Amino acid sequence: MDKTASDPQQPPQAQSQQIGALCMRSQADGPEVLMITTRQTRRWMIPKGWPIDGLSPQEVAEREAWEEAGVIGKVKRKPFGEFRYVKKLPDGREIEPLVSVYLIKVRRRKKQFPEMAERNATWMKPAEAARHVREPELRKLLLAVGRRFGSHHELSLA
């Protein structure tokens, strides 16, 4: 629950917005998405993070994909969608950031990247990934990827 408005110790409302990277690749039998585990709860999620001064949302998505999953790729200009999730702060309080999600067509994935020791990552079909996430809105986005970029469509993010 976002208590930002009533609690001055919460991050400011602007901090309740995050940027996410939905990393994708084409396979003969359809698209796959790269899912990572969160550092604390180890649940499946996409790379995401807070806005960074001086960087566009697309640049933040690109940076988060690199730092959290070792991804290098092409970011789509417009957001694909958004979702909310519950984030537990270090002091135990919870907020619900709204995550704007950008598609990234993965060109390559490095074996070494900043958070490689802190997370697991695996490629999944969108429907499989949707079964592994807790967030209903993220589940819908993953299923939409499967429909939009199904097995007969080459992944095109232009």
Stockholm file with secondary structure:
# STOCKHOLM 1.0

chainA/1-158         MDKTASDPQQPPQAQSQQIGALCMRSQADGPEVLMITTRQTRRWMIPKGWPIDGLSPQEVAEREAWEEAGVIGKVKRKPFGEFRYVKKLPDGREIEPLVSVYLIKVRRRKKQFPEMAERNATWMKPAEAARHVREPELRKLLLAVGRRFGSHHELSLA
#=GR chainA/1-158 SS CCCTTTCTTSCCGGGGEEEEEEEEEEETTEEEEEEEECTTTCCEECCEECCCTTCCHHHHHHHHHHHHHCEEEEECSSCCEEEECCEECTTSCEECCEEEEEEEEEEEECSCCTTTTTCCEEEECHHHHHHHCSCHHHHHHHHHHHHHTCTTSCCCCC
#=GC SS_cons         CCCTTTCTTSCCGGGGEEEEEEEEEEETTEEEEEEEECTTTCCEECCEECCCTTCCHHHHHHHHHHHHHCEEEEECSSCCEEEECCEECTTSCEECCEEEEEEEEEEEECSCCTTTTTCCEEEECHHHHHHHCSCHHHHHHHHHHHHHTCTTSCCCCC
//
